[in-house]
């Protein structure tokens, strides 16, 4: 990893300062990383909603694991996965929507 050993100082108004800080926070970046990425024309992407999608995916995974455990124990012989498939489709659609906005 490269060592950042140079400093750049800029002047801005109070409003500009606040605006830059809010934007860095919104992108979940440090001020230094945000300013560097902006200045170097690097793409900054914010994908709101991923936390909820990840939570839903984990819930679906837990349900599948429970079904698999019961099946391996011989305590489950028939499974109706309609609701689980519906949840999976909804989460997959949410991921697709987020991906479209990121592009």
N, C-alpha and C positions, 0 to 999 in steps of 0.2 A: 504494500500500500504506500502511495506517495505521501510524503510529509508536506503539509501545507505550512510553509515558513514565511510567507510574505503577507503583508497587511495592506489593505486598501481602505482608505477613509473617504467617506462621502458626506456631503451636507444635504439636508433635506428639511422641509417644513415639519411642524408637529403633525399636521394632517397626513403628509406623505409617510412619515415614520409609523404612525398608527396603522395606516393602510397596508404598508409592507409587512408589518408584524402580524396583522390579522390574516393576510393572505398566506404567510408562511405557516401560521397555526392551522389554517383551513386545509393546507396541503400536508399537514403533519410533518413538517420539515423544520430543522433549525433555521434561524435567520441566515446564517452563513451558507448553508446548503441551498436554501431557496434563492438567495441573491446570486450565488454562483451558477446555479442551473439556469436562472433567467438570463443572466448576462452571457452565458455560453450557448444560448439557443437550444438548450436541452429541453425535451418534452417533459412537462409536469402534468401528471394525471392524477385526478382524485376520483376514486370509485366509491361513491357513497352507497351504502346498503350492503356492503360485503360482510359486515359483522353479522347482520341478520341472516343472510344467506348461509354463512358458515354455521351459525347456530342451528338452522333448519337441517342442513346436511348432516350435522352430528346427530341430531335427533333421529333422522331416518336411519343412519348407520347403527345407532343403538337398537332401534326396533329390529333391524335385520339380524343383528348379533343375537338378540333374545330369541328370535324365531329359529335361528340356526342352532342355538344351544338346546332349545326344547326338542327340536327334531333329532339331534344327535343323542339326546337322552331317551328318545323313544316316547316322549310325552306328547308329541305333536305329529299327527298323521296327515292332516289336511289344512291348508292355509289359503285364506282369501286375501290376496295382496292388492285388491282394488284401491283401498284408501291409501296404502303406502305408495302405489304407483301414481296416484293422483298428486300426492304430496311431492313425489320426486319430479314429476312433470312441471309442477308449479315452481319448484326451486330451480330446475334447469332453465325454465323460461326467464326467471329473474336473473340468472347468470348471463343469459344471452342478451337481455336488455341492458345490463350493465356493460357488457362487452361492446355493444353497439354505440353506447354513449362515449366510451373511452376512445373509440376510433376517431 
